[in-house]
Every structure is written in structure tokens, then in C-alpha cells.
Amino acid sequence: MGAAKPTGLGTNIALTLVQGQLGGTLTWEGQSEGGTRAIVEVYLDPLTL
């Protein structure tokens, strides 16, 4: 991946879901051993039983 941000239909769908539907953030990190890590951060309400 390098410094480039992922693009394409799959990326747009993921961003729409995470940002638009879940109110979270989606970021990508290049890994030193190769590959890419996608990081999804969302707030989840605690479960009450």
C-alpha cells in the first residue's frame, strides 16, 4: 500500500458503513512485514441484561 490510501468500490462501501451507519472511523496502516491493516473504531453501548 505504501503512502497511498485505498480506493475503489469496496473501500467506499466500507467507509459508508463505518462512518455513515456506525458513526465510527476507518483507517489503514501499511505493515512493515507487508500487507495492510484496516482499523475500525466504533462506540458500542454496553449491554444490559
mmCIF entry with sequence, helices, sheets and N, C-alpha, C, O atoms, coordinates in Angstrom:
data_MODEL
# 
_entry.id   MODEL 
# 
_entity.id                         1 
_entity.type                       polymer 
_entity.pdbx_number_of_molecules   1 
# 
_entity_poly.entity_id                      1 
_entity_poly.type                           'polypeptide(L)' 
_entity_poly.nstd_linkage                   no 
_entity_poly.nstd_monomer                   no 
_entity_poly.pdbx_seq_one_letter_code       MGAAKPTGLGTNIALTLVQGQLGGTLTWEGQSEGGTRAIVEVYLDPLTL 
_entity_poly.pdbx_seq_one_letter_code_can   MGAAKPTGLGTNIALTLVQGQLGGTLTWEGQSEGGTRAIVEVYLDPLTL 
_entity_poly.pdbx_strand_id                 A 
# 
loop_
_entity_poly_seq.entity_id 
_entity_poly_seq.num 
_entity_poly_seq.mon_id 
_entity_poly_seq.hetero 
1 1  MET n 
1 2  GLY n 
1 3  ALA n 
1 4  ALA n 
1 5  LYS n 
1 6  PRO n 
1 7  THR n 
1 8  GLY n 
1 9  LEU n 
1 10 GLY n 
1 11 THR n 
1 12 ASN n 
1 13 ILE n 
1 14 ALA n 
1 15 LEU n 
1 16 THR n 
1 17 LEU n 
1 18 VAL n 
1 19 GLN n 
1 20 GLY n 
1 21 GLN n 
1 22 LEU n 
1 23 GLY n 
1 24 GLY n 
1 25 THR n 
1 26 LEU n 
1 27 THR n 
1 28 TRP n 
1 29 GLU n 
1 30 GLY n 
1 31 GLN n 
1 32 SER n 
1 33 GLU n 
1 34 GLY n 
1 35 GLY n 
1 36 THR n 
1 37 ARG n 
1 38 ALA n 
1 39 ILE n 
1 40 VAL n 
1 41 GLU n 
1 42 VAL n 
1 43 TYR n 
1 44 LEU n 
1 45 ASP n 
1 46 PRO n 
1 47 LEU n 
1 48 THR n 
1 49 LEU n 
# 
_struct_asym.id          A 
_struct_asym.entity_id   1 
# 
loop_
_struct_conf.conf_type_id 
_struct_conf.id 
_struct_conf.pdbx_PDB_helix_id 
_struct_conf.beg_label_comp_id 
_struct_conf.beg_label_asym_id 
_struct_conf.beg_label_seq_id 
_struct_conf.pdbx_beg_PDB_ins_code 
_struct_conf.end_label_comp_id 
_struct_conf.end_label_asym_id 
_struct_conf.end_label_seq_id 
_struct_conf.pdbx_end_PDB_ins_code 
_struct_conf.beg_auth_comp_id 
_struct_conf.beg_auth_asym_id 
_struct_conf.beg_auth_seq_id 
_struct_conf.end_auth_comp_id 
_struct_conf.end_auth_asym_id 
_struct_conf.end_auth_seq_id 
_struct_conf.pdbx_PDB_helix_class 
_struct_conf.details 
_struct_conf.pdbx_PDB_helix_length 
HELX_P HELX_P1 AA1 LEU A 9  ? LEU A 15 ? LEU A 9  LEU A 15 1 ? 7 
HELX_P HELX_P2 AA2 THR A 16 ? GLN A 21 ? THR A 16 GLN A 21 3 ? 6 
# 
_struct_conf_type.id          HELX_P 
_struct_conf_type.criteria    ? 
_struct_conf_type.reference   ? 
# 
_struct_sheet.id               AA1 
_struct_sheet.type             ? 
_struct_sheet.number_strands   2 
_struct_sheet.details          ? 
# 
_struct_sheet_order.sheet_id     AA1 
_struct_sheet_order.range_id_1   1 
_struct_sheet_order.range_id_2   2 
_struct_sheet_order.offset       ? 
_struct_sheet_order.sense        anti-parallel 
# 
loop_
_struct_sheet_range.sheet_id 
_struct_sheet_range.id 
_struct_sheet_range.beg_label_comp_id 
_struct_sheet_range.beg_label_asym_id 
_struct_sheet_range.beg_label_seq_id 
_struct_sheet_range.pdbx_beg_PDB_ins_code 
_struct_sheet_range.end_label_comp_id 
_struct_sheet_range.end_label_asym_id 
_struct_sheet_range.end_label_seq_id 
_struct_sheet_range.pdbx_end_PDB_ins_code 
_struct_sheet_range.beg_auth_comp_id 
_struct_sheet_range.beg_auth_asym_id 
_struct_sheet_range.beg_auth_seq_id 
_struct_sheet_range.end_auth_comp_id 
_struct_sheet_range.end_auth_asym_id 
_struct_sheet_range.end_auth_seq_id 
AA1 1 THR A 25 ? GLY A 30 ? THR A 25 GLY A 30 
AA1 2 THR A 36 ? GLU A 41 ? THR A 36 GLU A 41 
# 
loop_
_atom_site.group_PDB 
_atom_site.id 
_atom_site.type_symbol 
_atom_site.label_atom_id 
_atom_site.label_alt_id 
_atom_site.label_comp_id 
_atom_site.label_asym_id 
_atom_site.label_entity_id 
_atom_site.label_seq_id 
_atom_site.pdbx_PDB_ins_code 
_atom_site.Cartn_x 
_atom_site.Cartn_y 
_atom_site.Cartn_z 
_atom_site.occupancy 
_atom_site.B_iso_or_equiv 
_atom_site.pdbx_formal_charge 
_atom_site.auth_seq_id 
_atom_site.auth_comp_id 
_atom_site.auth_asym_id 
_atom_site.auth_atom_id 
_atom_site.pdbx_PDB_model_num 
ATOM 1   N N  . MET A 1 1  ? 0.825   -1.183 0.000  1.00 0.00 ? 1  MET A N  1 
ATOM 2   C CA . MET A 1 1  ? 0.000   0.000  0.000  1.00 0.00 ? 1  MET A CA 1 
ATOM 3   C C  . MET A 1 1  ? 0.870   1.247  0.000  1.00 0.00 ? 1  MET A C  1 
ATOM 4   O O  . MET A 1 1  ? 0.564   2.206  -0.708 1.00 0.00 ? 1  MET A O  1 
ATOM 5   N N  . GLY A 1 2  ? 1.935   1.255  0.768  1.00 0.00 ? 2  GLY A N  1 
ATOM 6   C CA . GLY A 1 2  ? 2.780   2.436  0.852  1.00 0.00 ? 2  GLY A CA 1 
ATOM 7   C C  . GLY A 1 2  ? 2.021   3.602  1.433  1.00 0.00 ? 2  GLY A C  1 
ATOM 8   O O  . GLY A 1 2  ? 1.241   3.429  2.369  1.00 0.00 ? 2  GLY A O  1 
ATOM 9   N N  . ALA A 1 3  ? 2.233   4.792  0.894  1.00 0.00 ? 3  ALA A N  1 
ATOM 10  C CA . ALA A 1 3  ? 1.584   6.000  1.390  1.00 0.00 ? 3  ALA A CA 1 
ATOM 11  C C  . ALA A 1 3  ? 0.209   6.222  0.759  1.00 0.00 ? 3  ALA A C  1 
ATOM 12  O O  . ALA A 1 3  ? -0.530  7.109  1.186  1.00 0.00 ? 3  ALA A O  1 
ATOM 13  N N  . ALA A 1 4  ? -0.136  5.428  -0.245 1.00 0.00 ? 4  ALA A N  1 
ATOM 14  C CA . ALA A 1 4  ? -1.408  5.613  -0.954 1.00 0.00 ? 4  ALA A CA 1 
ATOM 15  C C  . ALA A 1 4  ? -2.576  5.119  -0.106 1.00 0.00 ? 4  ALA A C  1 
ATOM 16  O O  . ALA A 1 4  ? -2.476  4.098  0.574  1.00 0.00 ? 4  ALA A O  1 
ATOM 17  N N  . LYS A 1 5  ? -3.675  5.850  -0.154 1.00 0.00 ? 5  LYS A N  1 
ATOM 18  C CA . LYS A 1 5  ? -4.893  5.448  0.535  1.00 0.00 ? 5  LYS A CA 1 
ATOM 19  C C  . LYS A 1 5  ? -5.681  4.518  -0.381 1.00 0.00 ? 5  LYS A C  1 
ATOM 20  O O  . LYS A 1 5  ? -5.781  4.783  -1.579 1.00 0.00 ? 5  LYS A O  1 
ATOM 21  N N  . PRO A 1 6  ? -6.245  3.428  0.158  1.00 0.00 ? 6  PRO A N  1 
ATOM 22  C CA . PRO A 1 6  ? -7.022  2.517  -0.688 1.00 0.00 ? 6  PRO A CA 1 
ATOM 23  C C  . PRO A 1 6  ? -8.208  3.229  -1.335 1.00 0.00 ? 6  PRO A C  1 
ATOM 24  O O  . PRO A 1 6  ? -8.808  4.127  -0.743 1.00 0.00 ? 6  PRO A O  1 
ATOM 25  N N  . THR A 1 7  ? -8.533  2.817  -2.547 1.00 0.00 ? 7  THR A N  1 
ATOM 26  C CA . THR A 1 7  ? -9.675  3.378  -3.256 1.00 0.00 ? 7  THR A CA 1 
ATOM 27  C C  . THR A 1 7  ? -10.448 2.245  -3.905 1.00 0.00 ? 7  THR A C  1 
ATOM 28  O O  . THR A 1 7  ? -9.964  1.115  -3.979 1.00 0.00 ? 7  THR A O  1 
ATOM 29  N N  . GLY A 1 8  ? -11.629 2.543  -4.365 1.00 0.00 ? 8  GLY A N  1 
ATOM 30  C CA . GLY A 1 8  ? -12.419 1.548  -5.069 1.00 0.00 ? 8  GLY A CA 1 
ATOM 31  C C  . GLY A 1 8  ? -13.785 1.369  -4.438 1.00 0.00 ? 8  GLY A C  1 
ATOM 32  O O  . GLY A 1 8  ? -14.100 1.969  -3.410 1.00 0.00 ? 8  GLY A O  1 
ATOM 33  N N  . LEU A 1 9  ? -14.585 0.536  -5.070 1.00 0.00 ? 9  LEU A N  1 
ATOM 34  C CA . LEU A 1 9  ? -15.950 0.309  -4.622 1.00 0.00 ? 9  LEU A CA 1 
ATOM 35  C C  . LEU A 1 9  ? -15.998 -0.299 -3.222 1.00 0.00 ? 9  LEU A C  1 
ATOM 36  O O  . LEU A 1 9  ? -16.789 0.138  -2.386 1.00 0.00 ? 9  LEU A O  1 
ATOM 37  N N  . GLY A 1 10 ? -15.167 -1.297 -2.963 1.00 0.00 ? 10 GLY A N  1 
ATOM 38  C CA . GLY A 1 10 ? -15.153 -1.932 -1.642 1.00 0.00 ? 10 GLY A CA 1 
ATOM 39  C C  . GLY A 1 10 ? -14.791 -0.953 -0.541 1.00 0.00 ? 10 GLY A C  1 
ATOM 40  O O  . GLY A 1 10 ? -15.382 -0.981 0.538  1.00 0.00 ? 10 GLY A O  1 
ATOM 41  N N  . THR A 1 11 ? -13.818 -0.084 -0.810 1.00 0.00 ? 11 THR A N  1 
ATOM 42  C CA . THR A 1 11 ? -13.426 0.935  0.163  1.00 0.00 ? 11 THR A CA 1 
ATOM 43  C C  . THR A 1 11 ? -14.575 1.901  0.426  1.00 0.00 ? 11 THR A C  1 
ATOM 44  O O  . THR A 1 11 ? -14.830 2.265  1.574  1.00 0.00 ? 11 THR A O  1 
ATOM 45  N N  . ASN A 1 12 ? -15.268 2.318  -0.632 1.00 0.00 ? 12 ASN A N  1 
ATOM 46  C CA . ASN A 1 12 ? -16.405 3.231  -0.466 1.00 0.00 ? 12 ASN A CA 1 
ATOM 47  C C  . ASN A 1 12 ? -17.528 2.589  0.343  1.00 0.00 ? 12 ASN A C  1 
ATOM 48  O O  . ASN A 1 12 ? -18.142 3.248  1.183  1.00 0.00 ? 12 ASN A O  1 
ATOM 49  N N  . ILE A 1 13 ? -17.799 1.320  0.099  1.00 0.00 ? 13 ILE A N  1 
ATOM 50  C CA . ILE A 1 13 ? -18.833 0.616  0.862  1.00 0.00 ? 13 ILE A CA 1 
ATOM 51  C C  . ILE A 1 13 ? -18.439 0.531  2.337  1.00 0.00 ? 13 ILE A C  1 
ATOM 52  O O  . ILE A 1 13 ? -19.263 0.785  3.216  1.00 0.00 ? 13 ILE A O  1 
ATOM 53  N N  . ALA A 1 14 ? -17.185 0.176  2.609  1.00 0.00 ? 14 ALA A N  1 
ATOM 54  C CA . ALA A 1 14 ? -16.713 0.072  3.988  1.00 0.00 ? 14 ALA A CA 1 
ATOM 55  C C  . ALA A 1 14 ? -16.788 1.424  4.695  1.00 0.00 ? 14 ALA A C  1 
ATOM 56  O O  . ALA A 1 14 ? -17.225 1.498  5.843  1.00 0.00 ? 14 ALA A O  1 
ATOM 57  N N  . LEU A 1 15 ? -16.365 2.491  4.019  1.00 0.00 ? 15 LEU A N  1 
ATOM 58  C CA . LEU A 1 15 ? -16.425 3.830  4.619  1.00 0.00 ? 15 LEU A CA 1 
ATOM 59  C C  . LEU A 1 15 ? -17.870 4.248  4.905  1.00 0.00 ? 15 LEU A C  1 
ATOM 60  O O  . LEU A 1 15 ? -18.152 4.823  5.957  1.00 0.00 ? 15 LEU A O  1 
ATOM 61  N N  . THR A 1 16 ? -18.772 3.964  3.985  1.00 0.00 ? 16 THR A N  1 
ATOM 62  C CA . THR A 1 16 ? -20.174 4.311  4.180  1.00 0.00 ? 16 THR A CA 1 
ATOM 63  C C  . THR A 1 16 ? -20.737 3.582  5.394  1.00 0.00 ? 16 THR A C  1 
ATOM 64  O O  . THR A 1 16 ? -21.451 4.179  6.199  1.00 0.00 ? 16 THR A O  1 
ATOM 65  N N  . LEU A 1 17 ? -20.425 2.315  5.528  1.00 0.00 ? 17 LEU A N  1 
ATOM 66  C CA . LEU A 1 17 ? -20.914 1.538  6.664  1.00 0.00 ? 17 LEU A CA 1 
ATOM 67  C C  . LEU A 1 17 ? -20.346 2.056  7.979  1.00 0.00 ? 17 LEU A C  1 
ATOM 68  O O  . LEU A 1 17 ? -21.092 2.350  8.913  1.00 0.00 ? 17 LEU A O  1 
ATOM 69  N N  . VAL A 1 18 ? -19.027 2.165  8.046  1.00 0.00 ? 18 VAL A N  1 
ATOM 70  C CA . VAL A 1 18 ? -18.379 2.537  9.308  1.00 0.00 ? 18 VAL A CA 1 
ATOM 71  C C  . VAL A 1 18 ? -18.693 3.978  9.698  1.00 0.00 ? 18 VAL A C  1 
ATOM 72  O O  . VAL A 1 18 ? -19.071 4.239  10.839 1.00 0.00 ? 18 VAL A O  1 
ATOM 73  N N  . GLN A 1 19 ? -18.541 4.909  8.770  1.00 0.00 ? 19 GLN A N  1 
ATOM 74  C CA . GLN A 1 19 ? -18.749 6.315  9.095  1.00 0.00 ? 19 GLN A CA 1 
ATOM 75  C C  . GLN A 1 19 ? -20.227 6.687  9.127  1.00 0.00 ? 19 GLN A C  1 
ATOM 76  O O  . GLN A 1 19 ? -20.696 7.310  10.080 1.00 0.00 ? 19 GLN A O  1 
ATOM 77  N N  . GLY A 1 20 ? -20.957 6.306  8.086  1.00 0.00 ? 20 GLY A N  1 
ATOM 78  C CA . GLY A 1 20 ? -22.343 6.728  7.964  1.00 0.00 ? 20 GLY A CA 1 
ATOM 79  C C  . GLY A 1 20 ? -23.301 5.978  8.862  1.00 0.00 ? 20 GLY A C  1 
ATOM 80  O O  . GLY A 1 20 ? -24.159 6.593  9.496  1.00 0.00 ? 20 GLY A O  1 
ATOM 81  N N  . GLN A 1 21 ? -23.176 4.658  8.934  1.00 0.00 ? 21 GLN A N  1 
ATOM 82  C CA . GLN A 1 21 ? -24.123 3.849  9.690  1.00 0.00 ? 21 GLN A CA 1 
ATOM 83  C C  . GLN A 1 21 ? -23.710 3.643  11.146 1.00 0.00 ? 21 GLN A C  1 
ATOM 84  O O  . GLN A 1 21 ? -24.565 3.615  12.031 1.00 0.00 ? 21 GLN A O  1 
ATOM 85  N N  . LEU A 1 22 ? -22.413 3.500  11.403 1.00 0.00 ? 22 LEU A N  1 
ATOM 86  C CA . LEU A 1 22 ? -21.942 3.206  12.751 1.00 0.00 ? 22 LEU A CA 1 
ATOM 87  C C  . LEU A 1 22 ? -21.360 4.421  13.469 1.00 0.00 ? 22 LEU A C  1 
ATOM 88  O O  . LEU A 1 22 ? -21.112 4.361  14.673 1.00 0.00 ? 22 LEU A O  1 
ATOM 89  N N  . GLY A 1 23 ? -21.139 5.526  12.746 1.00 0.00 ? 23 GLY A N  1 
ATOM 90  C CA . GLY A 1 23 ? -20.581 6.733  13.362 1.00 0.00 ? 23 GLY A CA 1 
ATOM 91  C C  . GLY A 1 23 ? -19.147 6.553  13.833 1.00 0.00 ? 23 GLY A C  1 
ATOM 92  O O  . GLY A 1 23 ? -18.730 7.184  14.805 1.00 0.00 ? 23 GLY A O  1 
ATOM 93  N N  . GLY A 1 24 ? -18.394 5.705  13.159 1.00 0.00 ? 24 GLY A N  1 
ATOM 94  C CA . GLY A 1 24 ? -17.025 5.433  13.573 1.00 0.00 ? 24 GLY A CA 1 
ATOM 95  C C  . GLY A 1 24 ? -15.999 5.951  12.587 1.00 0.00 ? 24 GLY A C  1 
ATOM 96  O O  . GLY A 1 24 ? -16.299 6.778  11.725 1.00 0.00 ? 24 GLY A O  1 
ATOM 97  N N  . THR A 1 25 ? -14.792 5.452  12.728 1.00 0.00 ? 25 THR A N  1 
ATOM 98  C CA . THR A 1 25 ? -13.701 5.825  11.832 1.00 0.00 ? 25 THR A CA 1 
ATOM 99  C C  . THR A 1 25 ? -13.080 4.568  11.239 1.00 0.00 ? 25 THR A C  1 
ATOM 100 O O  . THR A 1 25 ? -13.092 3.502  11.855 1.00 0.00 ? 25 THR A O  1 
ATOM 101 N N  . LEU A 1 26 ? -12.545 4.705  10.052 1.00 0.00 ? 26 LEU A N  1 
ATOM 102 C CA . LEU A 1 26 ? -11.860 3.621  9.355  1.00 0.00 ? 26 LEU A CA 1 
ATOM 103 C C  . LEU A 1 26 ? -10.540 4.171  8.845  1.00 0.00 ? 26 LEU A C  1 
ATOM 104 O O  . LEU A 1 26 ? -10.511 5.125  8.068  1.00 0.00 ? 26 LEU A O  1 
ATOM 105 N N  . THR A 1 27 ? -9.445  3.561  9.290  1.00 0.00 ? 27 THR A N  1 
ATOM 106 C CA . THR A 1 27 ? -8.117  3.987  8.849  1.00 0.00 ? 27 THR A CA 1 
ATOM 107 C C  . THR A 1 27 ? -7.333  2.764  8.403  1.00 0.00 ? 27 THR A C  1 
ATOM 108 O O  . THR A 1 27 ? -7.658  1.632  8.763  1.00 0.00 ? 27 THR A O  1 
ATOM 109 N N  . TRP A 1 28 ? -6.297  3.011  7.616  1.00 0.00 ? 28 TRP A N  1 
ATOM 110 C CA . TRP A 1 28 ? -5.452  1.938  7.113  1.00 0.00 ? 28 TRP A CA 1 
ATOM 111 C C  . TRP A 1 28 ? -4.016  2.212  7.509  1.00 0.00 ? 28 TRP A C  1 
ATOM 112 O O  . TRP A 1 28 ? -3.575  3.361  7.557  1.00 0.00 ? 28 TRP A O  1 
ATOM 113 N N  . GLU A 1 29 ? -3.279  1.119  7.798  1.00 0.00 ? 29 GLU A N  1 
ATOM 114 C CA . GLU A 1 29 ? -1.852  1.202  8.100  1.00 0.00 ? 29 GLU A CA 1 
ATOM 115 C C  . GLU A 1 29 ? -1.106  0.187  7.246  1.00 0.00 ? 29 GLU A C  1 
ATOM 116 O O  . GLU A 1 29 ? -1.504  -0.973 7.141  1.00 0.00 ? 29 GLU A O  1 
ATOM 117 N N  . GLY A 1 30 ? -0.027  0.640  6.645  1.00 0.00 ? 30 GLY A N  1 
ATOM 118 C CA . GLY A 1 30 ? 0.861   -0.301 5.978  1.00 0.00 ? 30 GLY A CA 1 
ATOM 119 C C  . GLY A 1 30 ? 1.678   -1.038 7.030  1.00 0.00 ? 30 GLY A C  1 
ATOM 120 O O  . GLY A 1 30 ? 2.080   -0.439 8.028  1.00 0.00 ? 30 GLY A O  1 
ATOM 121 N N  . GLN A 1 31 ? 1.925   -2.312 6.826  1.00 0.00 ? 31 GLN A N  1 
ATOM 122 C CA . GLN A 1 31 ? 2.681   -3.123 7.777  1.00 0.00 ? 31 GLN A CA 1 
ATOM 123 C C  . GLN A 1 31 ? 4.108   -3.299 7.288  1.00 0.00 ? 31 GLN A C  1 
ATOM 124 O O  . GLN A 1 31 ? 4.343   -3.473 6.093  1.00 0.00 ? 31 GLN A O  1 
ATOM 125 N N  . SER A 1 32 ? 5.061   -3.253 8.210  1.00 0.00 ? 32 SER A N  1 
ATOM 126 C CA . SER A 1 32 ? 6.472   -3.365 7.819  1.00 0.00 ? 32 SER A CA 1 
ATOM 127 C C  . SER A 1 32 ? 6.780   -4.727 7.197  1.00 0.00 ? 32 SER A C  1 
ATOM 128 O O  . SER A 1 32 ? 7.664   -4.835 6.348  1.00 0.00 ? 32 SER A O  1 
ATOM 129 N N  . GLU A 1 33 ? 6.059   -5.758 7.613  1.00 0.00 ? 33 GLU A N  1 
ATOM 130 C CA . GLU A 1 33 ? 6.280   -7.090 7.042  1.00 0.00 ? 33 GLU A CA 1 
ATOM 131 C C  . GLU A 1 33 ? 5.490   -7.310 5.768  1.00 0.00 ? 33 GLU A C  1 
ATOM 132 O O  . GLU A 1 33 ? 5.505   -8.406 5.206  1.00 0.00 ? 33 GLU A O  1 
ATOM 133 N N  . GLY A 1 34 ? 4.800   -6.278 5.308  1.00 0.00 ? 34 GLY A N  1 
ATOM 134 C CA . GLY A 1 34 ? 3.983   -6.357 4.098  1.00 0.00 ? 34 GLY A CA 1 
ATOM 135 C C  . GLY A 1 34 ? 2.510   -6.436 4.458  1.00 0.00 ? 34 GLY A C  1 
ATOM 136 O O  . GLY A 1 34 ? 2.152   -6.844 5.563  1.00 0.00 ? 34 GLY A O  1 
ATOM 137 N N  . GLY A 1 35 ? 1.676   -6.051 3.540  1.00 0.00 ? 35 GLY A N  1 
ATOM 138 C CA . GLY A 1 35 ? 0.236   -6.081 3.773  1.00 0.00 ? 35 GLY A CA 1 
ATOM 139 C C  . GLY A 1 35 ? -0.286  -4.777 4.337  1.00 0.00 ? 35 GLY A C  1 
ATOM 140 O O  . GLY A 1 35 ? 0.456   -3.813 4.526  1.00 0.00 ? 35 GLY A O  1 
ATOM 141 N N  . THR A 1 36 ? -1.567  -4.770 4.599  1.00 0.00 ? 36 THR A N  1 
ATOM 142 C CA . THR A 1 36 ? -2.253  -3.586 5.091  1.00 0.00 ? 36 THR A CA 1 
ATOM 143 C C  . THR A 1 36 ? -3.188  -3.981 6.222  1.00 0.00 ? 36 THR A C  1 
ATOM 144 O O  . THR A 1 36 ? -3.826  -5.033 6.172  1.00 0.00 ? 36 THR A O  1 
ATOM 145 N N  . ARG A 1 37 ? -3.269  -3.134 7.242  1.00 0.00 ? 37 ARG A N  1 
ATOM 146 C CA . ARG A 1 37 ? -4.182  -3.350 8.354  1.00 0.00 ? 37 ARG A CA 1 
ATOM 147 C C  . ARG A 1 37 ? -5.280  -2.288 8.297  1.00 0.00 ? 37 ARG A C  1 
ATOM 148 O O  . ARG A 1 37 ? -4.994  -1.093 8.228  1.00 0.00 ? 37 ARG A O  1 
ATOM 149 N N  . ALA A 1 38 ? -6.532  -2.731 8.325  1.00 0.00 ? 38 ALA A N  1 
ATOM 150 C CA . ALA A 1 38 ? -7.669  -1.815 8.408  1.00 0.00 ? 38 ALA A CA 1 
ATOM 151 C C  . ALA A 1 38 ? -8.087  -1.738 9.871  1.00 0.00 ? 38 ALA A C  1 
ATOM 152 O O  . ALA A 1 38 ? -8.262  -2.763 10.530 1.00 0.00 ? 38 ALA A O  1 
ATOM 153 N N  . ILE A 1 39 ? -8.245  -0.519 10.372 1.00 0.00 ? 39 ILE A N  1 
ATOM 154 C CA . ILE A 1 39 ? -8.619  -0.304 11.769 1.00 0.00 ? 39 ILE A CA 1 
ATOM 155 C C  . ILE A 1 39 ? -9.988  0.355  11.804 1.00 0.00 ? 39 ILE A C  1 
ATOM 156 O O  . ILE A 1 39 ? -10.182 1.447  11.269 1.00 0.00 ? 39 ILE A O  1 
ATOM 157 N N  . VAL A 1 40 ? -10.935 -0.326 12.443 1.00 0.00 ? 40 VAL A N  1 
ATOM 158 C CA . VAL A 1 40 ? -12.302 0.174  12.583 1.00 0.00 ? 40 VAL A CA 1 
ATOM 159 C C  . VAL A 1 40 ? -12.515 0.523  14.045 1.00 0.00 ? 40 VAL A C  1 
ATOM 160 O O  . VAL A 1 40 ? -12.319 -0.315 14.926 1.00 0.00 ? 40 VAL A O  1 
ATOM 161 N N  . GLU A 1 41 ? -12.918 1.770  14.304 1.00 0.00 ? 41 GLU A N  1 
ATOM 162 C CA . GLU A 1 41 ? -13.209 2.206  15.663 1.00 0.00 ? 41 GLU A CA 1 
ATOM 163 C C  . GLU A 1 41 ? -14.645 2.710  15.720 1.00 0.00 ? 41 GLU A C  1 
ATOM 164 O O  . GLU A 1 41 ? -15.014 3.649  15.014 1.00 0.00 ? 41 GLU A O  1 
ATOM 165 N N  . VAL A 1 42 ? -15.450 2.076  16.569 1.00 0.00 ? 42 VAL A N  1 
ATOM 166 C CA . VAL A 1 42 ? -16.838 2.476  16.772 1.00 0.00 ? 42 VAL A CA 1 
ATOM 167 C C  . VAL A 1 42 ? -17.156 2.400  18.261 1.00 0.00 ? 42 VAL A C  1 
ATOM 168 O O  . VAL A 1 42 ? -16.544 1.626  18.997 1.00 0.00 ? 42 VAL A O  1 
ATOM 169 N N  . TYR A 1 43 ? -18.114 3.206  18.695 1.00 0.00 ? 43 TYR A N  1 
ATOM 170 C CA . TYR A 1 43 ? -18.581 3.156  20.063 1.00 0.00 ? 43 TYR A CA 1 
ATOM 171 C C  . TYR A 1 43 ? -19.766 2.193  20.137 1.00 0.00 ? 43 TYR A C  1 
ATOM 172 O O  . TYR A 1 43 ? -20.721 2.313  19.369 1.00 0.00 ? 43 TYR A O  1 
ATOM 173 N N  . LEU A 1 44 ? -19.696 1.256  21.049 1.00 0.00 ? 44 LEU A N  1 
ATOM 174 C CA . LEU A 1 44 ? -20.792 0.316  21.251 1.00 0.00 ? 44 LEU A CA 1 
ATOM 175 C C  . LEU A 1 44 ? -21.368 0.533  22.647 1.00 0.00 ? 44 LEU A C  1 
ATOM 176 O O  . LEU A 1 44 ? -20.625 0.544  23.629 1.00 0.00 ? 44 LEU A O  1 
ATOM 177 N N  . ASP A 1 45 ? -22.666 0.705  22.742 1.00 0.00 ? 45 ASP A N  1 
ATOM 178 C CA . ASP A 1 45 ? -23.313 0.852  24.040 1.00 0.00 ? 45 ASP A CA 1 
ATOM 179 C C  . ASP A 1 45 ? -23.135 -0.435 24.829 1.00 0.00 ? 45 ASP A C  1 
ATOM 180 O O  . ASP A 1 45 ? -23.179 -1.527 24.264 1.00 0.00 ? 45 ASP A O  1 
ATOM 181 N N  . PRO A 1 46 ? -22.932 -0.304 26.156 1.00 0.00 ? 46 PRO A N  1 
ATOM 182 C CA . PRO A 1 46 ? -22.817 -1.513 26.976 1.00 0.00 ? 46 PRO A CA 1 
ATOM 183 C C  . PRO A 1 46 ? -24.124 -2.313 26.965 1.00 0.00 ? 46 PRO A C  1 
ATOM 184 O O  . PRO A 1 46 ? -25.215 -1.748 26.889 1.00 0.00 ? 46 PRO A O  1 
ATOM 185 N N  . LEU A 1 47 ? -23.990 -3.617 27.042 1.00 0.00 ? 47 LEU A N  1 
ATOM 186 C CA . LEU A 1 47 ? -25.147 -4.499 27.107 1.00 0.00 ? 47 LEU A CA 1 
ATOM 187 C C  . LEU A 1 47 ? -25.714 -4.503 28.520 1.00 0.00 ? 47 LEU A C  1 
ATOM 188 O O  . LEU A 1 47 ? -24.962 -4.574 29.492 1.00 0.00 ? 47 LEU A O  1 
ATOM 189 N N  . THR A 1 48 ? -27.010 -4.429 28.638 1.00 0.00 ? 48 THR A N  1 
ATOM 190 C CA . THR A 1 48 ? -27.647 -4.582 29.951 1.00 0.00 ? 48 THR A CA 1 
ATOM 191 C C  . THR A 1 48 ? -28.593 -5.762 29.864 1.00 0.00 ? 48 THR A C  1 
ATOM 192 O O  . THR A 1 48 ? -29.416 -5.846 28.952 1.00 0.00 ? 48 THR A O  1 
ATOM 193 N N  . LEU A 1 49 ? -28.475 -6.656 30.799 1.00 0.00 ? 49 LEU A N  1 
ATOM 194 C CA . LEU A 1 49 ? -29.315 -7.856 30.799 1.00 0.00 ? 49 LEU A CA 1 
ATOM 195 C C  . LEU A 1 49 ? -30.348 -7.785 31.888 1.00 0.00 ? 49 LEU A C  1 
ATOM 196 O O  . LEU A 1 49 ? -31.148 -8.708 32.043 1.00 0.00 ? 49 LEU A O  1 
# 
